[in-house]
Amino acid sequence: MKTQSKNEQLLVLTDIIMVLAISNESNNQYAIFQESVPPLGGPPPHTHPDEEVFYILEGEFEFILNDLENPFKALPGSVVHVPSNAVHTFKNVGISPGKMIVILTPGNLLDFFRDIGHTLKGADDFPNLNEVPDFSKLDLSKVFKYAPKHQVNFILPEVIKN
């Protein structure tokens, strides 16, 4: 496990994660972070061993939990619980940045985010969360490289070859 520091900020795909509580402070029971998500930001459907609890602070999100065909809305004040290894995803479907508090149990997923993310140190490192990200510029090589190490599995559409 990597050494983690509170208030560390990471750019993970399209989102900014600010670490609030680290798992080694909780006897490896949980980790907590604030996640800021630009419009249309969010990960592809996936599974992982950590449980997650999302508390929506700002914005309008759409979540999927175990049923890719039935997304549901989550607005400020909503709580979404994702059990261990459940298929899930979320997307900011609003026109402004969204923000949520995320609790991971036991908190190991934070190590995946640290492996695939970029540490944000200065103001120039931060993306403009008011804009829809340019998804064509995302480098997913580290995401797929480190996913097996952290038991993260992505649910990707099948490509039909003619």
C-alpha positions as CSV (number, residue, x, y, z in Angstrom):
1,M,0.0,0.0,0.0
2,K,1.3,3.4,-0.9
3,T,1.7,6.1,1.7
4,Q,-1.3,8.4,1.5
5,S,-1.5,12.0,2.5
6,K,-4.7,13.9,3.6
7,N,-5.7,16.8,1.4
8,E,-3.8,15.3,-1.6
9,Q,-5.6,16.2,-4.8
10,L,-5.6,13.9,-7.8
11,L,-6.9,14.2,-11.3
12,V,-8.5,10.8,-12.0
13,L,-9.7,10.6,-15.6
14,T,-12.1,13.6,-15.7
15,D,-12.6,14.1,-12.0
16,I,-10.7,15.8,-9.1
17,I,-10.4,13.8,-6.0
18,M,-9.4,15.5,-2.7
19,V,-8.4,13.0,0.0
20,L,-10.1,13.8,3.3
21,A,-9.4,10.6,5.4
22,I,-6.9,7.9,4.5
23,S,-7.3,4.2,5.3
24,N,-4.2,3.9,7.4
25,E,-5.8,6.4,9.8
26,S,-8.8,4.0,10.2
27,N,-6.9,0.8,10.7
28,N,-7.6,0.1,7.0
29,Q,-11.3,0.3,7.5
30,Y,-12.2,3.2,5.2
31,A,-11.1,6.2,3.2
32,I,-13.0,9.3,2.4
33,F,-12.6,11.8,-0.4
34,Q,-14.4,14.7,-2.1
35,E,-14.9,14.2,-5.8
36,S,-15.6,17.1,-8.2
37,V,-17.0,16.0,-11.6
38,P,-17.3,18.1,-14.7
39,P,-20.4,18.0,-16.9
40,L,-20.6,14.5,-18.6
41,G,-17.7,13.3,-16.4
42,G,-17.6,9.9,-14.7
43,P,-16.1,6.5,-15.2
44,P,-17.3,3.6,-17.5
45,P,-19.3,0.8,-15.8
46,H,-17.1,-1.2,-13.5
47,T,-16.7,-3.4,-10.4
48,H,-14.2,-3.5,-7.5
49,P,-14.0,-5.1,-4.1
50,D,-14.4,-1.9,-2.1
51,E,-17.9,-0.8,-1.1
52,E,-18.7,2.8,-1.9
53,V,-21.2,5.3,-0.4
54,F,-21.7,8.5,-2.5
55,Y,-23.3,11.6,-0.8
56,I,-24.2,14.2,-3.4
57,L,-23.3,17.7,-2.4
58,E,-23.8,19.6,-5.7
59,G,-25.0,18.8,-9.2
60,E,-27.2,16.4,-11.0
61,F,-25.9,12.8,-11.4
62,E,-27.1,9.7,-13.0
63,F,-26.1,6.4,-11.5
64,I,-26.3,2.8,-12.6
65,L,-26.3,0.0,-10.1
66,N,-26.3,-3.6,-11.4
67,D,-28.7,-2.8,-14.3
68,L,-27.1,-1.0,-17.2
69,E,-30.5,-0.4,-18.7
70,N,-32.0,1.5,-15.8
71,P,-30.1,4.6,-14.7
72,F,-31.4,6.7,-11.8
73,K,-31.0,10.3,-10.8
74,A,-29.1,11.4,-7.7
75,L,-29.5,15.1,-6.7
76,P,-28.0,17.0,-3.7
77,G,-28.8,15.2,-0.5
78,S,-29.0,11.8,-2.2
79,V,-27.1,8.9,-0.8
80,V,-26.1,6.0,-3.2
81,H,-24.7,2.8,-1.7
82,V,-22.7,0.5,-4.0
83,P,-22.0,-2.9,-2.5
84,S,-18.7,-4.7,-3.1
85,N,-18.3,-6.0,-6.6
86,A,-21.6,-4.5,-7.9
87,V,-21.6,-3.2,-11.5
88,H,-21.9,0.5,-11.3
89,T,-21.1,3.9,-12.7
90,F,-22.1,7.5,-12.5
91,K,-22.2,10.5,-14.8
92,N,-22.7,14.2,-14.1
93,V,-25.7,14.9,-16.3
94,G,-26.0,18.6,-15.3
95,I,-24.5,21.6,-17.0
96,S,-22.3,22.6,-14.1
97,P,-19.7,20.8,-12.0
98,G,-21.0,18.2,-9.5
99,K,-19.5,17.4,-6.1
100,M,-19.9,14.4,-3.8
101,I,-18.3,12.9,-0.7
102,V,-17.3,9.3,-1.3
103,I,-16.6,6.7,1.5
104,L,-14.7,3.6,0.5
105,T,-14.7,0.5,2.6
106,P,-12.0,-0.7,3.3
107,G,-10.4,2.1,1.2
108,N,-8.1,0.1,-1.1
109,L,-9.6,1.7,-4.2
110,L,-7.8,4.9,-3.4
111,D,-4.5,3.2,-4.2
112,F,-5.9,2.5,-7.8
113,F,-6.8,6.2,-8.1
114,R,-3.2,7.1,-7.0
115,D,-1.8,4.7,-9.6
116,I,-3.8,6.1,-12.5
117,G,-4.2,9.7,-11.4
118,H,-2.0,12.8,-11.6
119,T,-1.2,14.7,-8.5
120,L,-2.4,18.3,-8.7
121,K,-0.1,20.8,-7.0
122,G,-0.4,24.2,-8.6
123,A,-3.3,26.2,-10.1
124,D,-2.2,25.4,-13.6
125,D,-2.6,21.6,-12.9
126,F,-6.4,21.9,-12.4
127,P,-8.7,21.4,-15.3
128,N,-11.7,23.7,-15.9
129,L,-14.5,21.7,-14.3
130,N,-17.1,24.0,-15.9
131,E,-16.3,22.6,-19.4
132,V,-17.2,19.2,-20.8
133,P,-13.8,17.3,-20.9
134,D,-12.2,16.4,-24.2
135,F,-12.5,12.6,-23.9
136,S,-10.4,12.1,-27.0
137,K,-7.4,13.3,-25.0
138,L,-7.8,10.9,-22.1
139,D,-4.9,8.4,-21.8
140,L,-6.4,5.2,-20.6
141,S,-3.3,3.1,-20.7
142,K,-2.6,3.3,-17.0
143,V,-6.2,2.6,-16.2
144,F,-6.1,-0.8,-18.0
145,K,-2.6,-1.5,-16.9
146,Y,-3.4,-1.1,-13.1
147,A,-7.0,-2.4,-13.1
148,P,-6.1,-6.1,-12.6
149,K,-3.7,-5.2,-9.7
150,H,-6.6,-3.5,-7.9
151,Q,-9.3,-6.0,-8.9
152,V,-11.1,-3.3,-11.0
153,N,-13.1,-4.8,-13.9
154,F,-14.6,-2.6,-16.6
155,I,-17.8,-3.5,-18.3
156,L,-17.2,-2.4,-21.9
157,P,-19.5,-2.8,-24.9
158,E,-18.8,-5.7,-27.2
159,V,-17.4,-4.7,-30.6
160,I,-19.0,-6.5,-33.4
161,K,-16.6,-7.3,-36.3
162,N,-18.0,-7.8,-39.7
